[in-house]
Amino acid sequence: MDTLQPPSHRTRHILLNLLFATVIVYLLFLVVWLITRTLFGDRWWWLFLLNAVTPYLLMPLPLVILPAIIARRWFAVALSIPLFVISAPLLIDPWFQLSTARYGFSSQGAPFRVMTFNINGGNERTDRVLAAIRAAQPDIIALQELNPSIAAALEHDLKNEYPYQFLDPQWGVTGMGIISRFPLRPLAARLPGDRWIGTPQAVEIDTPGQTITLLNFHAIPPVGPPEYMTAAIGERERQAEAINAFVQAQRTPVVVAGDLNATPFHRAYHILQHSALSDVWQECGSGAGFTWPGNRTIGGVPVLPWFVRIDHLFTTNGIVCLDASVGPWDGVSDHRAVVATLAAGWRN
């Protein structure tokens, strides 16, 4: 009797083996990456990039478990189930915001809206930038990459709506600006380090419920040759530490607004989030809140728009978040704004 399998069965068997060989490689990759991530954080440029897309690396994981059980590929089952249990928060939380920090606060005083927006230094569409600002209806706006064209439009067209303006426009990407419906006073504080993208700005603002301090910053980006990208990781973490030191020195509640050039899966973010600061998106946002990139290519290759969150609003206790959302897109910048409704109050 011929015991050989029919060609179609052999082909199916070979393809199934190849599929599960690929699955095993993927699972072993996750094991090595998660261990490396735990031990070394963002130490090298390639690890920083992998950590940036953490939820996307984990997305295939739930799809592996049931087929592995049905096919009785027990090694794949033994790897995939513990991996899923360990990494489920990293996979689920970016889209559904499961953090318990969202619950329990008391607010007092009238709410006010704060917006942080990297408008892109090459953005000359003043009409679209102004339209995006007006659509979001913020009371206070922290701007990064403010160029002279946009600054002139803010001074000319928004002076009545935002009479208090502290602008430092520059050609390129180093311009900064803060505009407000409420009185503001620039502070002389200077954050250490000379690799900020633009000089961080600090002001006191008399909001309806209290006086607050607002810090507007733009951290060093992870863009360039591998050696630069690796060096920028440590510098960005030092900048986060400098922000913490500034916040701890203030006597009023603080709002920190800007482009961190790091996602919630990076150590620079955790340096801020695990200090006296709280991320408003974790507190009262919904969904992923992705802010970057829009209409962008890297090395000539188009990049999926809006797939990471690198623009952030943080607050200290004394300020609570009532809601947070991604702002309207102006159609030009490679960033979207983050807008939050805040009020004087305390998190329980």
Salt bridges, closest charged atoms under 4 A:
ASP127 OD2 - ARG125 NH2 2.87
ASP139 OD1 - ARG181 NE 3.11
GLU145 OE2 - HIS218 NE2 3.96
ASP157 OD1 - HIS156 ND1 2.64
GLU161 OE2 - ARG134 NH2 2.89
GLU204 OE1 - ARG185 NH2 3.42
ASP206 OD2 - ARG185 NH1 2.83
GLU235 OE1 - ARG238 NH2 3.14
GLU237 OE1 - ARG267 NH1 3.03
ASP259 OD2 - HIS218 NE2 3.06
ASP259 OD2 - HIS335 NE2 3.61
ASP279 OD2 - ARG309 NH1 2.93
GLU283 OE1 - ARG347 NH1 3.35
ASP311 OD1 - HIS335 ND1 2.89
ASP323 OD1 - ARG113 NH1 3.84
ASP334 OD2 - ARG296 NH1 3.15
ASP334 OD1 - HIS335 NE2 3.84
